[in-house]
Amino acid sequence: MELQLNVLENGLDFINKCLYELGDSIDHTSSIKYAVLHLNAGIELIFKARLTRDHWAFVFEDLNKAKYDNYIEGDFKSINLDTALYRLQHICNISISERFIRSIERLKKTRNRIEHFHIKENQYQLESIIYETLSYIIPFMNKEFPNIYSFRSFYQISSLLHKQEKYISERYKRIKNELTSNNFKVDCPQCNQDNTFDVDEEICIFCNYSGNVALNEFVKKYADLEGKEGTFTYKQYDILKFCPYCNEEKLIISSTEDLCKCLSCNEAFSKEKFLECENCKQVDILIGEDLGENGEVIHSGYYCYKCLFSDE
């Protein structure tokens, strides 16, 4: 039976193995050392996988000797972790924070001591190094591999980590400043962390899950749960409507605040300005006294011009 795994899958498998070793309660002292080794190997492969997204030759140690046939066969001298990191930053122009780089350095030095010398760190120090590095590499994959959740192993990794208090605590330490922004935030539909998905930027600050597809998942998760059109059950937001600005069904209306917020175009306005035709349910925005852009308020009810001037 032939086994075919690409570089990204191999990297994910190593990280999965790292988490398995972390959970080994029988011989935790020994297992956690293997967790360091597996995580280091996994990150190196993840970086190489990202390099090959731009060009397959970037994983050759000597670019002048890069041959596609050798790449396909795996018959070449590949780069190490340091070179992979350098090329990601300076060839692929990928931004990697200094904190992420420092965490990789700590992991790499620990891995070298385990493999070649001796190690003095205790169990808790090693766990700290592992969870710190994981708190950077998981969001990195979410950002740099758009289809990462199609890999079952990544889904398993993220699902497990998003329930582990040590990982969650470590991650929140890294993002606490970003969470203080005044941007409108909701719970992330992927990692389920409270108020971490920045609607204005379309990205989860905790796990880096991003894009319009994420907002679609959020709306789908809380919309029409009772089988009633327009029903929404997310915190104080209990109504879902089409937005009068972008005409997307992503306008959520608060039951406790005077707020209508569109998750698609980011428009926010008073509930008093939201108009819906009594007849056809066409939405509109109030622009003057008893006047919408496409209709009028008559006897306390709003009617669009199409219905007002209809022959029926």
Contacts in CASP RR format, 6 or more apart in sequence:
PFRMAT RR
TARGET T0000
AUTHOR 0000-0000-0000
METHOD contacts of the structure
MODEL  1
MELQLNVLENGLDFINKCLYELGDSIDHTSSIKYAVLHLNAGIELIFKAR
LTRDHWAFVFEDLNKAKYDNYIEGDFKSINLDTALYRLQHICNISISERF
IRSIERLKKTRNRIEHFHIKENQYQLESIIYETLSYIIPFMNKEFPNIYS
FRSFYQISSLLHKQEKYISERYKRIKNELTSNNFKVDCPQCNQDNTFDVD
EEICIFCNYSGNVALNEFVKKYADLEGKEGTFTYKQYDILKFCPYCNEEK
LIISSTEDLCKCLSCNEAFSKEKFLECENCKQVDILIGEDLGENGEVIHS
GYYCYKCLFSDE
5 13 0 8 1.000
6 49 0 8 1.000
7 45 0 8 1.000
7 48 0 8 1.000
7 49 0 8 1.000
7 52 0 8 1.000
7 59 0 8 1.000
8 45 0 8 1.000
8 46 0 8 1.000
8 49 0 8 1.000
8 145 0 8 1.000
8 151 0 8 1.000
9 151 0 8 1.000
9 153 0 8 1.000
10 42 0 8 1.000
10 45 0 8 1.000
11 41 0 8 1.000
11 42 0 8 1.000
11 43 0 8 1.000
11 45 0 8 1.000
11 46 0 8 1.000
11 49 0 8 1.000
12 42 0 8 1.000
12 46 0 8 1.000
12 151 0 8 1.000
12 153 0 8 1.000
12 154 0 8 1.000
12 157 0 8 1.000
13 153 0 8 1.000
14 38 0 8 1.000
14 39 0 8 1.000
14 41 0 8 1.000
14 42 0 8 1.000
14 45 0 8 1.000
15 38 0 8 1.000
15 39 0 8 1.000
15 42 0 8 1.000
15 43 0 8 1.000
15 46 0 8 1.000
15 134 0 8 1.000
15 137 0 8 1.000
15 157 0 8 1.000
16 153 0 8 1.000
16 156 0 8 1.000
16 157 0 8 1.000
17 34 0 8 1.000
17 38 0 8 1.000
18 35 0 8 1.000
18 36 0 8 1.000
18 38 0 8 1.000
18 39 0 8 1.000
18 42 0 8 1.000
18 130 0 8 1.000
19 35 0 8 1.000
19 157 0 8 1.000
19 160 0 8 1.000
19 161 0 8 1.000
21 31 0 8 1.000
21 32 0 8 1.000
21 34 0 8 1.000
21 35 0 8 1.000
21 38 0 8 1.000
22 31 0 8 1.000
22 32 0 8 1.000
22 35 0 8 1.000
22 127 0 8 1.000
22 130 0 8 1.000
23 31 0 8 1.000
24 31 0 8 1.000
28 123 0 8 1.000
29 123 0 8 1.000
32 123 0 8 1.000
32 126 0 8 1.000
32 127 0 8 1.000
32 130 0 8 1.000
33 114 0 8 1.000
33 119 0 8 1.000
33 126 0 8 1.000
35 126 0 8 1.000
35 130 0 8 1.000
36 107 0 8 1.000
36 110 0 8 1.000
36 111 0 8 1.000
36 114 0 8 1.000
36 126 0 8 1.000
36 129 0 8 1.000
36 130 0 8 1.000
37 111 0 8 1.000
37 114 0 8 1.000
37 115 0 8 1.000
39 107 0 8 1.000
39 130 0 8 1.000
39 133 0 8 1.000
39 134 0 8 1.000
40 81 0 8 1.000
40 107 0 8 1.000
40 108 0 8 1.000
40 111 0 8 1.000
43 81 0 8 1.000
43 104 0 8 1.000
43 107 0 8 1.000
43 133 0 8 1.000
43 137 0 8 1.000
44 80 0 8 1.000
44 81 0 8 1.000
44 84 0 8 1.000
46 137 0 8 1.000
46 140 0 8 1.000
46 141 0 8 1.000
47 81 0 8 1.000
47 84 0 8 1.000
47 85 0 8 1.000
47 88 0 8 1.000
48 59 0 8 1.000
48 78 0 8 1.000
48 79 0 8 1.000
48 84 0 8 1.000
49 145 0 8 1.000
50 88 0 8 1.000
50 92 0 8 1.000
50 94 0 8 1.000
50 144 0 8 1.000
50 145 0 8 1.000
51 58 0 8 1.000
51 59 0 8 1.000
51 84 0 8 1.000
51 87 0 8 1.000
51 88 0 8 1.000
51 91 0 8 1.000
51 92 0 8 1.000
52 58 0 8 1.000
52 59 0 8 1.000
53 144 0 8 1.000
53 145 0 8 1.000
54 91 0 8 1.000
54 92 0 8 1.000
56 66 0 8 1.000
56 68 0 8 1.000
56 71 0 8 1.000
57 63 0 8 1.000
57 66 0 8 1.000
57 71 0 8 1.000
58 79 0 8 1.000
58 87 0 8 1.000
58 91 0 8 1.000
58 92 0 8 1.000
59 71 0 8 1.000
59 78 0 8 1.000
59 79 0 8 1.000
59 84 0 8 1.000
60 66 0 8 1.000
60 71 0 8 1.000
60 76 0 8 1.000
60 77 0 8 1.000
60 78 0 8 1.000
60 79 0 8 1.000
61 76 0 8 1.000
61 77 0 8 1.000
61 78 0 8 1.000
61 79 0 8 1.000
61 83 0 8 1.000
62 77 0 8 1.000
65 76 0 8 1.000
66 76 0 8 1.000
67 76 0 8 1.000
70 76 0 8 1.000
79 87 0 8 1.000
81 104 0 8 1.000
81 108 0 8 1.000
85 96 0 8 1.000
85 101 0 8 1.000
85 104 0 8 1.000
88 94 0 8 1.000
88 96 0 8 1.000
89 95 0 8 1.000
89 96 0 8 1.000
94 144 0 8 1.000
96 140 0 8 1.000
97 136 0 8 1.000
99 136 0 8 1.000
99 174 0 8 1.000
100 136 0 8 1.000
100 140 0 8 1.000
103 129 0 8 1.000
103 132 0 8 1.000
103 133 0 8 1.000
103 135 0 8 1.000
103 136 0 8 1.000
104 133 0 8 1.000
104 136 0 8 1.000
106 129 0 8 1.000
106 132 0 8 1.000
106 133 0 8 1.000
107 129 0 8 1.000
107 130 0 8 1.000
107 133 0 8 1.000
110 119 0 8 1.000
110 121 0 8 1.000
110 126 0 8 1.000
110 129 0 8 1.000
113 119 0 8 1.000
121 129 0 8 1.000
127 166 0 8 1.000
128 170 0 8 1.000
131 166 0 8 1.000
131 167 0 8 1.000
131 170 0 8 1.000
132 170 0 8 1.000
134 161 0 8 1.000
134 167 0 8 1.000
134 170 0 8 1.000
135 167 0 8 1.000
135 170 0 8 1.000
135 171 0 8 1.000
135 173 0 8 1.000
135 174 0 8 1.000
136 174 0 8 1.000
138 157 0 8 1.000
138 158 0 8 1.000
138 161 0 8 1.000
138 207 0 8 1.000
138 208 0 8 1.000
139 206 0 8 1.000
139 207 0 8 1.000
139 208 0 8 1.000
140 208 0 8 1.000
141 148 0 8 1.000
141 154 0 8 1.000
142 148 0 8 1.000
142 158 0 8 1.000
142 207 0 8 1.000
142 208 0 8 1.000
142 209 0 8 1.000
142 210 0 8 1.000
143 208 0 8 1.000
143 210 0 8 1.000
148 154 0 8 1.000
149 155 0 8 1.000
149 158 0 8 1.000
149 190 0 8 1.000
158 190 0 8 1.000
158 191 0 8 1.000
158 207 0 8 1.000
161 167 0 8 1.000
161 168 0 8 1.000
162 168 0 8 1.000
162 191 0 8 1.000
162 192 0 8 1.000
162 193 0 8 1.000
162 207 0 8 1.000
168 193 0 8 1.000
171 206 0 8 1.000
172 179 0 8 1.000
172 206 0 8 1.000
175 196 0 8 1.000
175 205 0 8 1.000
175 206 0 8 1.000
178 205 0 8 1.000
179 185 0 8 1.000
179 195 0 8 1.000
179 196 0 8 1.000
179 205 0 8 1.000
181 198 0 8 1.000
183 198 0 8 1.000
183 199 0 8 1.000
183 200 0 8 1.000
183 201 0 8 1.000
184 198 0 8 1.000
184 199 0 8 1.000
184 200 0 8 1.000
184 261 0 8 1.000
184 266 0 8 1.000
184 268 0 8 1.000
185 195 0 8 1.000
185 196 0 8 1.000
185 197 0 8 1.000
185 198 0 8 1.000
185 199 0 8 1.000
185 205 0 8 1.000
186 195 0 8 1.000
186 197 0 8 1.000
186 199 0 8 1.000
186 218 0 8 1.000
186 234 0 8 1.000
186 263 0 8 1.000
187 193 0 8 1.000
187 194 0 8 1.000
187 195 0 8 1.000
187 196 0 8 1.000
187 197 0 8 1.000
187 218 0 8 1.000
187 234 0 8 1.000
188 196 0 8 1.000
188 197 0 8 1.000
188 204 0 8 1.000
188 206 0 8 1.000
188 207 0 8 1.000
188 209 0 8 1.000
188 214 0 8 1.000
188 218 0 8 1.000
189 197 0 8 1.000
189 209 0 8 1.000
189 214 0 8 1.000
189 217 0 8 1.000
189 218 0 8 1.000
189 221 0 8 1.000
190 204 0 8 1.000
190 207 0 8 1.000
190 209 0 8 1.000
190 214 0 8 1.000
190 217 0 8 1.000
191 204 0 8 1.000
191 206 0 8 1.000
191 207 0 8 1.000
191 209 0 8 1.000
193 204 0 8 1.000
193 206 0 8 1.000
193 207 0 8 1.000
196 204 0 8 1.000
196 205 0 8 1.000
196 206 0 8 1.000
196 207 0 8 1.000
197 203 0 8 1.000
197 204 0 8 1.000
197 205 0 8 1.000
197 209 0 8 1.000
197 214 0 8 1.000
197 218 0 8 1.000
198 204 0 8 1.000
198 205 0 8 1.000
199 215 0 8 1.000
199 261 0 8 1.000
199 263 0 8 1.000
199 266 0 8 1.000
200 266 0 8 1.000
202 210 0 8 1.000
202 211 0 8 1.000
202 212 0 8 1.000
202 214 0 8 1.000
202 215 0 8 1.000
203 209 0 8 1.000
203 210 0 8 1.000
203 211 0 8 1.000
203 214 0 8 1.000
204 210 0 8 1.000
204 214 0 8 1.000
212 264 0 8 1.000
215 250 0 8 1.000
215 263 0 8 1.000
215 264 0 8 1.000
218 263 0 8 1.000
219 240 0 8 1.000
219 249 0 8 1.000
219 250 0 8 1.000
219 263 0 8 1.000
222 232 0 8 1.000
222 233 0 8 1.000
222 234 0 8 1.000
222 237 0 8 1.000
223 230 0 8 1.000
223 231 0 8 1.000
223 232 0 8 1.000
223 240 0 8 1.000
224 230 0 8 1.000
224 231 0 8 1.000
224 232 0 8 1.000
224 240 0 8 1.000
225 231 0 8 1.000
225 233 0 8 1.000
226 233 0 8 1.000
230 239 0 8 1.000
230 240 0 8 1.000
230 241 0 8 1.000
231 238 0 8 1.000
231 239 0 8 1.000
231 240 0 8 1.000
232 238 0 8 1.000
232 239 0 8 1.000
232 240 0 8 1.000
232 252 0 8 1.000
232 253 0 8 1.000
234 252 0 8 1.000
236 254 0 8 1.000
236 255 0 8 1.000
236 256 0 8 1.000
236 257 0 8 1.000
237 252 0 8 1.000
237 253 0 8 1.000
237 254 0 8 1.000
237 255 0 8 1.000
237 261 0 8 1.000
238 253 0 8 1.000
238 255 0 8 1.000
239 252 0 8 1.000
239 253 0 8 1.000
239 255 0 8 1.000
240 249 0 8 1.000
240 250 0 8 1.000
240 251 0 8 1.000
240 252 0 8 1.000
240 253 0 8 1.000
241 249 0 8 1.000
241 251 0 8 1.000
241 253 0 8 1.000
241 260 0 8 1.000
241 274 0 8 1.000
241 276 0 8 1.000
241 283 0 8 1.000
242 248 0 8 1.000
242 249 0 8 1.000
242 251 0 8 1.000
242 283 0 8 1.000
243 249 0 8 1.000
243 250 0 8 1.000
243 251 0 8 1.000
243 262 0 8 1.000
243 264 0 8 1.000
243 265 0 8 1.000
243 267 0 8 1.000
243 283 0 8 1.000
244 251 0 8 1.000
244 274 0 8 1.000
244 275 0 8 1.000
244 283 0 8 1.000
244 284 0 8 1.000
244 285 0 8 1.000
244 293 0 8 1.000
245 262 0 8 1.000
245 265 0 8 1.000
245 267 0 8 1.000
245 285 0 8 1.000
246 262 0 8 1.000
246 264 0 8 1.000
246 265 0 8 1.000
246 267 0 8 1.000
247 283 0 8 1.000
248 262 0 8 1.000
248 264 0 8 1.000
248 265 0 8 1.000
250 262 0 8 1.000
250 263 0 8 1.000
250 264 0 8 1.000
251 260 0 8 1.000
251 261 0 8 1.000
251 262 0 8 1.000
251 263 0 8 1.000
251 274 0 8 1.000
251 283 0 8 1.000
252 260 0 8 1.000
252 261 0 8 1.000
252 262 0 8 1.000
252 263 0 8 1.000
253 259 0 8 1.000
253 260 0 8 1.000
253 271 0 8 1.000
253 274 0 8 1.000
254 260 0 8 1.000
254 261 0 8 1.000
254 271 0 8 1.000
258 270 0 8 1.000
258 271 0 8 1.000
258 272 0 8 1.000
259 268 0 8 1.000
259 270 0 8 1.000
259 271 0 8 1.000
260 268 0 8 1.000
260 269 0 8 1.000
260 270 0 8 1.000
260 271 0 8 1.000
260 273 0 8 1.000
260 274 0 8 1.000
261 267 0 8 1.000
261 268 0 8 1.000
262 268 0 8 1.000
269 285 0 8 1.000
272 286 0 8 1.000
273 285 0 8 1.000
273 286 0 8 1.000
274 283 0 8 1.000
274 285 0 8 1.000
274 286 0 8 1.000
275 283 0 8 1.000
275 284 0 8 1.000
275 285 0 8 1.000
275 286 0 8 1.000
275 292 0 8 1.000
275 295 0 8 1.000
275 297 0 8 1.000
275 302 0 8 1.000
276 282 0 8 1.000
276 283 0 8 1.000
276 284 0 8 1.000
276 302 0 8 1.000
277 283 0 8 1.000
277 284 0 8 1.000
277 295 0 8 1.000
277 302 0 8 1.000
277 303 0 8 1.000
277 304 0 8 1.000
277 307 0 8 1.000
278 301 0 8 1.000
278 302 0 8 1.000
278 303 0 8 1.000
279 303 0 8 1.000
279 304 0 8 1.000
279 307 0 8 1.000
280 304 0 8 1.000
280 306 0 8 1.000
280 307 0 8 1.000
282 294 0 8 1.000
282 304 0 8 1.000
282 306 0 8 1.000
282 307 0 8 1.000
284 292 0 8 1.000
284 293 0 8 1.000
284 294 0 8 1.000
284 295 0 8 1.000
284 302 0 8 1.000
284 304 0 8 1.000
285 292 0 8 1.000
285 293 0 8 1.000
286 292 0 8 1.000
286 297 0 8 1.000
287 293 0 8 1.000
290 296 0 8 1.000
290 297 0 8 1.000
290 298 0 8 1.000
291 297 0 8 1.000
292 302 0 8 1.000
294 304 0 8 1.000
294 305 0 8 1.000
294 306 0 8 1.000
295 302 0 8 1.000
295 303 0 8 1.000
295 304 0 8 1.000
295 305 0 8 1.000
295 308 0 8 1.000
296 302 0 8 1.000
296 303 0 8 1.000
296 305 0 8 1.000
296 308 0 8 1.000
298 308 0 8 1.000
END
